[in-house]
Amino acid sequence: MQAINDFILAAAGQPWVLFLVFACCVIDGFFPPVPSESVVVGLAAVAATADVPNPVLLIVVAAAGAFAGDNIAYLIGRATGTGRWAWMRRRRAQRAFRWAGGELRKRPASLIMVARFVPIGRVAVNLTAGATKYPHSNFVGLTVLSAVLWSGYSVAIGLFFGQWFENNHLLGATIAIICAIALGITVDLAISRLRGRLPEVLAPEAADQSAPPAER
């Protein structure tokens, strides 16, 4: 166990670990199986007691990767639509795309902001935003804010739980990741219950809800 902890600590202090964070966050924006939350939260848990990597730098790198990934997903959706690949045509994926399309017409700001915290949900929303020609300038502004909030939230969870396990970085990172996943599921369930009842003032861009994004 001590050897594992020493390896984690040594890896967390290497410059390349931030490139790993950035790459995971970028890919996770359009390919959800890549666990960006796990990487960010786990490293933040190590940083809570080992001071490496630097938490502020971790937030910045994770936010930059998340922003890039979300916008790549948008551009993919704009270029290909939501039915190009087999996984997109699965019933669950199509249901997510249909829901995202409807919500984008009603409350795009709140949807794009909140979807960043739901791994599969953010991919569906970002692809759909591109496929429905939601204005890219608006999308960029919203994803800047959502990426910063998401990275700060992920690092905060890691720091909070990691400080309890000063002598066991593996356990601290594992518990922090489990708690982050549990919170993500809770957020997802809460959104599922609340969607359709969120106040329209959250989406000032949706003044004309009868028109699709391409016509605004």
BABA-221041 format. One record per atom (N, C-alpha, C, O): x, z, y; residue in three letters. Coordinates in steps of 0.05 Angstrom, whole numbers, padded with zeros to 5 digits, always signed. Each point is the difference from the previous one (the first is absolute). Layout:
BEGIN
XZYala;...
# end
This chain:
BEGIN
+00017+00000-00024met;-00017+00000+00024met;+00017+00000+00025met;-00006-00014+00020met;+00028+00030-00020gln;+00018+00000+00023gln;+00012-00027+00005gln;+00004-00008+00023gln;+00002-00006-00045ala;+00012-00027+00003ala;-00020-00019+00014ala;+00008-00016+00016ala;-00034+00019-00023ile;-00020-00017+00012ile;-00003+00006+00030ile;-00002-00018+00016ile;+00002+00044-00010asn;-00002+00008+00028asn;+00024-00010+00016asn;-00002-00009+00023asn;+00026+00011-00035asp;+00024-00010+00014asp;-00002-00030+00005asp;+00009-00010+00021asp;-00019-00005-00041phe;-00003-00029+00003phe;-00020-00007+00022phe;+00006-00017+00017phe;-00028+00031-00016ile;-00021-00005+00021ile;+00012+00006+00027ile;-00004-00016+00019ile;+00018+00038-00016leu;+00012+00007+00025leu;+00021-00021+00009leu;+00001-00007+00023leu;+00015-00002-00042ala;+00021-00019+00006ala;-00013-00027+00008ala;+00010-00013+00019ala;-00031+00005-00033ala;-00013-00026+00007ala;-00014+00002+00027ala;+00001-00020+00015ala;-00013+00042-00009ala;-00015+00003+00025ala;+00019-00001+00024ala;-00008-00008+00022ala;+00033+00014-00026gly;+00019-00001+00022gly;+00014-00027+00004gly;+00016-00003+00018gly;-00022-00016-00035gln;+00012-00026+00002gln;-00014-00018+00020gln;-00025+00001+00001gln;+00039-00017+00014pro;-00013-00018+00020pro;-00020-00020-00013pro;-00020-00007+00012pro;+00026-00002-00037trp;-00017-00020-00012trp;-00028+00010-00007trp;-00018-00015-00004trp;+00015+00042+00004val;-00027+00011-00007val;-00020-00008+00021val;-00024-00004-00006val;+00032+00001+00031leu;-00019-00009+00021leu;-00007-00029-00003leu;-00023-00008+00007leu;+00041-00009-00017phe;-00007-00027-00006phe;-00020-00001-00023phe;-00018-00017+00000phe;+00020+00035-00019leu;-00019+00002-00022leu;-00028+00007+00011leu;-00020-00011-00008leu;+00020+00031+00026val;-00026+00008+00012val;-00013-00024+00015val;-00023-00005-00004val;+00039-00009+00020phe;-00010-00022+00015phe;-00011-00022-00019phe;-00022-00010+00004phe;+00037+00004-00025ala;-00009-00021-00019ala;-00025+00008-00014ala;-00018-00017-00003ala;+00016+00042-00006cys;-00024+00009-00014cys;-00025-00001+00019cys;-00021-00008-00009cys;+00025+00016+00033cys;-00023+00000+00019cys;-00008-00028+00007cys;-00024-00006+00003cys;+00043-00013-00001val;-00008-00028+00006val;-00015-00011-00024val;-00022-00011+00004val;+00033+00013-00028ile;-00013-00011-00023ile;-00028+00012-00006ile;-00018-00013-00008ile;+00016+00039+00013asp;-00025+00015-00005asp;-00022-00010+00019asp;-00024+00004-00006asp;+00031-00017+00027gly;-00021-00011+00018gly;-00016-00022-00012gly;-00023-00004+00008gly;+00034-00010-00027phe;-00015-00022-00013phe;+00001+00001-00030phe;-00012-00017-00013phe;+00026+00037+00001phe;+00002+00003-00029phe;-00002+00029-00006phe;+00021+00014-00002phe;-00045-00003-00002pro;-00004+00029-00001pro;+00014+00015-00023pro;+00005+00024+00003pro;+00003-00037-00026pro;+00014+00016-00020pro;+00026+00012+00009pro;+00010+00018-00013pro;+00002-00028+00035val;+00025+00011+00010val;-00007+00027+00014val;-00015-00001+00020val;+00026+00023-00029pro;-00008+00027+00010pro;+00014+00009+00025pro;+00017+00017-00001pro;-00024-00028+00024ser;+00014+00007+00024ser;-00005+00029+00008ser;+00018+00014+00009ser;-00043-00004-00013glu;-00006+00028+00006glu;+00018+00019-00016glu;+00010+00019+00011glu;-00007-00025-00036ser;+00016+00017-00018ser;+00029+00001+00010ser;+00012+00022+00000ser;-00001-00044+00008val;+00028-00001+00009val;+00003+00015+00026val;+00018+00016+00003val;-00036-00020+00016val;+00002+00013+00026val;-00004+00030-00002val;+00015+00016+00010val;-00037-00008-00024val;-00006+00028-00004val;+00022+00015-00015val;+00009+00022+00007val;+00001-00035-00028gly;+00021+00012-00016gly;+00026+00005+00015gly;+00012+00021-00001gly;-00004-00041+00017leu;+00024+00003+00016leu;-00004+00021+00022leu;+00019+00015+00006leu;-00043-00014+00005ala;-00005+00020+00021ala;+00001+00028-00012ala;+00009+00019+00014ala;-00018-00016-00039ala;+00002+00026-00013ala;+00029+00009-00003ala;+00006+00024+00003ala;+00011-00043-00010val;+00029+00006-00002val;+00011+00007+00028val;+00016+00019+00002val;-00024-00034+00018ala;+00010+00005+00027ala;-00008+00028+00011ala;+00013+00010+00018ala;-00035+00001-00029ala;-00009+00026+00010ala;+00021+00022-00003ala;+00002+00018+00016ala;+00014-00021-00037thr;+00021+00021-00005thr;+00028-00011+00001thr;+00019+00016+00004thr;-00015-00042-00008ala;+00027-00011-00001ala;+00008-00014+00025ala;+00023-00007+00004ala;-00043+00002+00014asp;+00005-00013+00026asp;+00009-00029-00003asp;+00009-00012+00019asp;-00012+00000-00043val;+00004-00028-00004val;-00022-00011-00017val;-00008+00012-00020val;-00002-00036+00027pro;+00006-00015+00024pro;-00013+00013+00025pro;-00017+00017-00003pro;+00025-00026+00026asn;-00010+00011+00025asn;-00030-00006+00001asn;-00008-00023-00001asn;-00010+00044+00004pro;-00029-00005+00000pro;-00010-00019+00022pro;-00017-00016-00006pro;+00029+00018+00030val;-00009-00018+00021val;+00007-00029-00007val;-00017-00018+00004val;+00041+00014-00014leu;+00008-00027-00008leu;-00017-00010-00024leu;-00007-00024-00001leu;+00000+00042-00016leu;-00018-00007-00023leu;-00027-00009+00010leu;-00011-00020-00010leu;+00000+00033+00030ile;-00026-00008+00012ile;+00002-00027+00012ile;-00017-00017-00004ile;+00039+00012+00019val;+00003-00026+00014val;+00002-00023-00020val;-00012-00020+00002val;+00029+00024-00023val;+00005-00021-00020val;-00026-00005-00016val;-00007-00023-00005val;-00007+00044-00003ala;-00024-00003-00015ala;-00022-00014+00016ala;-00014-00017-00010ala;+00012+00024+00036ala;-00020-00012+00017ala;+00006-00030+00004ala;-00018-00016+00000ala;+00044+00010+00004ala;+00008-00028+00003ala;-00007-00017-00025ala;-00010-00022+00002ala;+00016+00034-00025gly;-00006-00014-00025gly;-00030-00004-00004gly;-00009-00021-00008gly;-00007+00042+00014ala;-00029-00001-00003ala;-00011-00021+00019ala;-00018-00016-00008ala;+00027+00015+00033phe;-00009-00019+00019phe;+00005-00029-00010phe;-00017-00017+00001phe;+00042+00013-00010ala;+00008-00027-00010ala;-00017-00008-00024ala;-00010-00022-00001ala;+00006+00041-00018gly;-00016-00006-00024gly;-00028-00007+00007gly;-00012-00018-00012gly;-00001+00034+00030asp;-00028-00006+00007asp;-00003-00027+00013asp;-00019-00014-00005asp;+00038+00007+00021asn;-00002-00026+00014asn;+00007-00023-00018asn;-00010-00022+00003asn;+00027+00026-00023ile;+00005-00021-00020ile;-00026-00005-00016ile;-00007-00022-00006ile;-00007+00044-00001ala;-00025-00002-00014ala;-00020-00016+00016ala;-00015-00017-00010ala;+00014+00023+00036tyr;-00018-00015+00018tyr;+00006-00030+00000tyr;-00018-00016-00002tyr;+00043+00009+00004leu;+00008-00028+00000leu;-00005-00013-00027leu;-00007-00024+00000leu;+00010+00039-00022ile;-00007-00011-00026ile;-00029-00006-00001ile;-00009-00022-00010ile;-00008+00041+00019gly;-00028-00005+00000gly;-00009-00023+00017gly;-00018-00015-00007gly;+00032+00012+00030arg;-00007-00022+00018arg;+00007-00027-00013arg;-00013-00020+00005arg;+00035+00020-00020ala;+00009-00026-00012ala;-00014-00007-00026ala;-00004-00023-00006ala;-00004+00044-00009thr;-00010-00006-00027thr;-00029+00009-00005thr;-00012-00009-00019thr;+00001+00025+00037gly;-00027+00011-00006gly;+00002+00023-00019gly;+00021+00012-00004gly;-00043-00006-00010thr;-00001+00023-00018thr;-00007-00008-00028thr;-00011+00017-00015thr;+00017-00041+00007gly;-00006-00009-00027gly;+00022-00017-00012gly;-00005-00013-00021gly;+00028+00012+00032arg;+00021-00017-00009arg;+00011+00008-00028arg;+00004-00017-00017arg;+00001+00043+00013trp;+00012+00010-00025trp;-00021+00014-00017trp;-00021+00008+00009trp;+00028-00007-00035ala;-00019+00011-00020ala;-00009+00028+00007ala;-00023+00007-00003ala;+00042+00010+00011trp;-00007+00028+00006trp;-00020+00002+00023trp;-00016+00019+00001trp;+00017-00038+00017met;-00019+00001+00022met;-00028-00007-00009met;-00019+00009+00013met;+00016-00023-00035arg;-00026-00009-00009arg;-00013+00020-00019arg;-00023-00004-00009arg;+00037+00026+00003arg;-00012+00021-00016arg;-00023+00013+00014arg;-00001+00001+00025arg;-00018+00009-00040arg;-00024+00011+00012arg;+00005+00022+00019arg;-00011+00001+00022arg;+00029+00018-00029arg;+00006+00022+00018arg;+00013-00010+00026arg;-00007+00010+00021arg;+00026-00029-00024ala;+00013-00010+00024ala;-00020-00015+00018ala;+00000+00004+00024ala;-00017-00020-00035gln;-00020-00015+00016gln;-00019+00019+00013gln;-00008-00004+00023gln;+00000+00026-00037arg;-00017+00019+00013arg;+00013+00014+00023arg;-00012+00004+00021arg;+00038+00001-00024ala;+00015+00012+00023ala;+00003-00019+00023ala;-00003+00008+00023ala;+00007-00034-00029phe;+00002-00020+00021phe;-00027-00003+00015phe;+00000-00002+00025phe;-00022+00001-00040arg;-00026-00003+00013arg;-00006+00024+00018arg;-00010-00003+00022arg;+00016+00027-00032trp;-00004+00024+00016trp;+00017-00001+00025trp;-00010+00005+00022trp;+00036-00012-00025ala;+00018-00001+00023ala;-00009-00020+00020ala;+00001+00005+00025ala;-00011-00028-00034gly;-00010-00021+00019gly;-00023+00010+00016gly;-00002-00005+00024gly;-00017+00019-00037gly;-00023+00011+00014gly;+00007+00021+00021gly;-00010+00000+00022gly;+00029+00018-00031glu;+00008+00021+00018glu;+00017-00010+00024glu;-00002+00010+00022glu;+00017-00031-00027leu;+00016-00012+00022leu;-00017-00011+00022leu;+00007+00001+00023leu;-00031-00011-00031arg;-00018-00011+00020arg;-00013+00022+00016arg;-00009-00004+00023arg;+00007+00028-00035lys;-00014+00022+00014lys;+00019+00019+00014lys;-00006+00007+00023lys;+00027+00001-00036arg;+00018+00021+00012arg;+00029-00006-00008arg;+00012+00016-00014arg;-00001-00037+00024pro;+00027-00008-00008pro;+00022+00021+00007pro;+00018+00005-00016pro;-00020+00008+00039ala;+00021+00019+00008ala;+00002+00023-00019ala;+00021+00007-00010ala;-00044+00006+00005ser;+00000+00024-00018ser;+00007-00008-00028ser;+00014+00015-00014ser;-00023-00039+00005leu;+00006-00008-00027leu;+00030-00005-00005leu;+00011+00010-00019leu;+00001-00025+00037ile;+00029-00007-00003ile;+00017+00026+00002ile;+00019+00002-00015ile;-00027+00016+00032met;+00015+00025+00003met;-00001+00017-00025met;+00020+00009-00010met;-00045-00006+00000val;-00004+00018-00023val;+00010-00013-00026val;+00011+00015-00017val;-00013-00041+00014ala;+00007-00014-00025ala;+00030+00004-00006ala;+00007-00001-00023ala;+00010+00005+00043arg;+00028+00004-00005arg;+00006+00023-00018arg;+00021+00001-00014arg;-00040+00019+00013phe;+00004+00024-00017phe;-00010-00003-00028phe;+00002+00018-00016phe;-00014-00042+00010val;-00011-00005-00027val;+00015-00023-00012val;-00005-00023+00009val;+00022+00027-00029pro;+00018-00022-00010pro;-00014-00027-00005pro;+00008-00020+00011pro;-00028+00020-00029ile;-00013-00026-00006ile;-00017-00009+00023ile;-00003-00023+00006ile;-00010+00043+00008gly;-00017-00007+00022gly;+00014-00014+00022gly;-00011-00019+00012gly;+00036+00027-00005arg;+00014-00013+00022arg;+00007-00029-00007arg;-00001-00017+00018arg;+00007+00011-00043val;+00006-00027-00008val;-00025-00017+00004val;+00002-00023+00011val;-00024+00033-00021ala;-00026-00015+00002ala;-00007-00005+00030ala;-00008-00023+00007ala;+00011+00043+00009val;-00007-00003+00028val;+00019-00019+00015val;-00009-00017+00015val;+00035+00020-00020asn;+00019-00017+00013asn;-00003-00030-00008asn;+00001-00017+00018asn;-00004+00012-00043leu;-00005-00027-00009leu;-00025-00012+00011leu;-00001-00023+00009leu;-00021+00040-00009thr;-00025-00010+00010thr;+00001-00005+00030thr;-00012-00019+00010thr;+00027+00036+00005ala;+00002-00004+00029ala;+00013-00027+00005ala;-00009-00014+00019ala;+00029+00007-00035gly;+00012-00026+00004gly;-00018-00023-00008gly;-00003-00020+00014gly;-00011+00023-00037ala;-00017-00021-00010ala;-00024-00005+00018ala;-00009-00023+00002ala;-00001+00044+00012thr;-00023-00004+00018thr;+00009-00005+00029thr;-00017-00001+00018thr;+00043-00004-00014lys;+00011-00006+00026lys;-00005+00021+00021lys;-00005-00006+00023lys;+00006+00031-00032tyr;-00001+00022+00020tyr;+00024-00004+00019tyr;+00022-00005-00010tyr;-00026+00008+00036pro;+00021-00006+00019pro;+00026+00015-00006pro;+00001+00025-00003pro;+00021-00040+00000his;+00025+00012-00009his;+00011+00019+00021his;+00013+00020-00007his;-00017-00026+00033ser;+00010+00018+00020ser;-00013+00027-00002ser;+00014+00021+00003ser;-00040-00020-00008asn;-00013+00026-00004asn;+00010+00014-00025asn;+00005+00024+00000asn;-00001-00040-00021phe;+00010+00011-00026phe;+00027+00012+00003phe;+00005+00022-00010phe;+00013-00035+00025val;+00027+00010+00004val;-00001+00028+00014val;+00013+00018-00008val;-00029-00016+00029gly;-00002+00025+00015gly;-00010+00023-00018gly;+00011+00022+00001gly;-00031-00028-00017leu;-00011+00021-00017leu;+00019+00008-00022leu;+00002+00023-00007leu;+00013-00043-00004thr;+00018+00007-00022thr;+00025+00014+00010thr;+00013+00015-00015thr;-00005-00018+00040val;+00021+00016+00012val;-00007+00029-00001val;+00015+00017-00009val;-00039-00011+00019leu;-00010+00028+00001leu;-00004+00011-00028leu;+00008+00023-00006leu;-00021-00038-00012ser;-00006+00010-00027ser;+00026+00005-00015ser;+00001+00019-00016ser;+00019-00036+00019ala;+00025+00003-00014ala;+00015+00026+00008ala;+00011+00014-00017ala;-00011-00009+00043val;+00013+00024+00010val;-00015+00025-00010val;+00013+00019-00008val;-00040-00019+00009leu;-00015+00023-00009leu;+00004+00004-00030leu;+00003+00023-00009leu;-00003-00045-00007trp;+00003+00002-00029trp;+00028+00011-00007trp;+00002+00018-00017trp;+00019-00028+00030ser;+00027+00009-00007ser;+00004+00029+00009ser;+00012+00016-00015ser;-00023-00008+00038gly;+00002+00028+00009gly;-00014+00018-00019gly;+00009+00022-00006gly;-00033-00030-00003tyr;-00016+00016-00019tyr;+00015+00003-00026tyr;+00001+00022-00011tyr;+00010-00043+00000ser;+00014+00001-00025ser;+00025+00017+00001ser;+00005+00016-00018ser;+00010-00018+00039val;+00024+00016+00003val;-00008+00030+00004val;+00014+00018-00010val;-00035-00013+00025ala;-00009+00027+00005ala;-00008+00014-00027ala;+00007+00023-00004ala;-00020-00037-00013ile;-00008+00011-00026ile;+00026+00007-00016ile;+00002+00022-00011ile;+00017-00040+00010gly;+00024+00005-00014gly;+00015+00024+00011gly;+00010+00017-00015gly;-00008-00015+00041leu;+00015+00022+00013leu;-00014+00027-00005leu;+00012+00020-00005leu;-00039-00021+00006phe;-00015+00025-00004phe;+00003+00011-00028phe;+00006+00024-00003phe;-00009-00041-00017phe;+00002+00010-00028phe;+00029+00003-00009phe;+00006+00017-00016phe;+00012-00034+00027gly;+00027+00001-00009gly;+00015+00025+00008gly;+00018+00008-00014gly;-00026+00005+00036gln;+00014+00024+00009gln;-00004+00023-00019gln;+00015+00020+00002gln;-00034-00022-00020trp;-00005+00022-00019trp;+00020+00000-00024trp;+00001+00019-00015trp;+00013-00042+00012phe;+00016-00003-00024phe;+00029-00007+00008phe;+00010-00022-00006phe;+00002+00040+00019glu;+00027-00005+00011glu;+00020-00006-00022glu;+00019-00016+00004glu;-00022+00029-00027asn;+00020-00003-00022asn;-00009-00020-00022asn;+00014-00003-00020asn;-00037-00009+00024asn;-00010-00019-00020asn;-00012-00024+00014asn;-00025-00001+00004asn;+00041-00018+00004his;-00010-00023+00015his;-00019-00018-00017his;-00019-00011+00011his;+00024+00010-00037leu;-00017-00016-00017leu;-00029+00011-00001leu;-00019-00014+00003leu;+00017+00041-00006leu;-00026+00012-00001leu;-00014-00002+00027leu;-00024-00005+00001leu;+00039+00010+00020gly;-00012-00002+00027gly;-00011-00028+00006gly;-00022-00003+00010gly;+00038-00018-00017ala;-00009-00027+00004ala;-00024-00007-00017ala;-00018-00013+00009ala;+00018+00023-00034thr;-00022-00006-00018thr;-00026+00012+00010thr;-00020-00013+00000thr;+00021+00038+00008ile;-00024+00014+00009ile;-00010-00013+00026ile;-00024-00003+00004ile;+00043-00004+00014ala;-00008-00013+00025ala;-00014-00027-00005ala;-00019-00006+00013ala;+00030-00009-00032ile;-00012-00026-00007ile;-00028+00004-00012ile;-00019-00015+00008ile;+00016+00034-00026ile;-00026+00006-00012ile;-00020+00007+00022ile;-00023-00009+00000ile;+00031+00026+00018cys;-00018+00009+00022cys;-00007-00024+00018cys;-00023-00002+00009cys;+00042-00015-00004ala;-00005-00024+00017ala;-00021-00018-00014ala;-00018-00010+00013ala;+00021+00006-00039ile;-00019-00016-00015ile;-00027+00013+00001ile;-00020-00014+00004ile;+00018+00040-00008ala;-00025+00014+00000ala;-00014-00002+00027ala;-00024-00005+00002ala;+00040+00008+00020leu;-00011-00003+00026leu;-00010-00029+00005leu;-00020-00004+00013leu;+00036-00015-00023gly;-00009-00028+00003gly;-00026-00006-00014gly;-00017-00014+00011gly;+00013+00025-00035ile;-00025-00003-00014ile;-00023+00013+00015ile;-00022-00010+00001ile;+00028+00034+00010thr;-00020+00014+00016thr;-00009-00016+00024thr;-00023-00003+00006thr;+00043-00009+00008val;-00006-00017+00023val;-00016-00024-00008val;-00020-00007+00013val;+00027-00005-00036asp;-00014-00023-00010asp;-00029+00007-00006asp;-00019-00015+00008asp;+00014+00037-00021leu;-00027+00009-00006leu;-00016+00006+00025leu;-00024-00007+00002leu;+00037+00020+00017ala;-00014+00006+00025ala;-00008-00025+00015ala;-00021-00001+00012ala;+00039-00019-00012ile;-00006-00025+00014ile;-00023-00014-00014ile;-00018-00011+00013ile;+00017+00012-00040ser;-00021-00012-00015ser;-00027+00012+00007ser;-00020-00014+00001ser;+00020+00040+00004arg;-00025+00014+00007arg;-00008-00006+00029arg;-00024-00001+00007arg;+00044-00001+00011leu;-00006-00003+00028leu;-00004-00028+00010leu;-00012-00005+00021leu;+00022-00015-00036arg;-00001-00027+00010arg;-00029-00008+00003arg;-00017+00006-00016arg;+00012-00021+00037gly;-00027-00007+00007gly;-00014+00020+00018gly;-00021-00006+00012gly;+00034+00030-00008arg;-00011+00019+00018arg;+00019+00007+00023arg;-00006+00017+00017arg;+00029-00030-00016leu;+00019+00004+00021leu;-00011-00011+00026leu;-00012-00021+00000leu;+00016+00035+00023pro;-00011-00009+00025pro;+00013-00026+00009pro;+00024-00004-00004pro;-00040-00013+00016glu;+00009-00026+00008glu;+00021+00002+00023glu;+00014-00019+00005glu;-00013+00042+00009val;+00019+00003+00022val;+00028-00001-00010val;+00019-00004+00015val;-00015+00007-00042leu;+00027-00001-00011leu;+00011-00028+00000leu;+00024-00005-00004leu;-00042-00015+00008ala;+00008-00028-00002ala;-00009-00015+00025ala;-00018-00017-00002ala;+00030+00022+00025pro;-00009-00014+00024pro;+00004-00030-00002pro;-00013-00015+00015pro;+00031+00006-00033glu;+00004-00029-00003glu;-00024-00014-00012glu;-00004-00024+00004glu;-00013+00040-00018ala;-00023-00012-00014ala;-00025+00000+00017ala;-00021+00008-00009ala;+00023-00017+00034ala;-00023+00000+00018ala;-00022-00018-00011ala;-00023+00006+00002ala;+00031-00029-00013asp;-00019-00019-00011asp;+00003+00001-00030asp;+00016-00015-00012asp;-00031+00032-00002gln;+00003+00003-00029gln;-00012-00023-00015gln;+00006-00003-00024gln;-00022-00013+00036ser;-00012-00022-00014ser;+00019-00023-00003ser;-00005-00018-00017ser;+00027+00017+00032ala;+00018-00023-00001ala;+00024+00008-00017ala;+00010+00022+00002ala;-00001-00040-00019pro;+00024+00005-00016pro;+00025+00001+00018pro;-00001-00011+00022pro;+00023+00024-00032pro;+00024+00003+00017pro;+00010-00026+00011pro;+00012-00001+00022pro;-00015-00021-00037ala;+00012-00026+00009ala;-00014-00010+00025ala;+00012-00016+00015ala;-00037+00025-00009glu;-00014-00011+00023glu;+00003+00017+00025glu;-00011-00007+00021glu;+00025+00030-00023arg;+00002+00017+00024arg;+00022-00010+00019arg;+00004+00012+00021arg;
# end
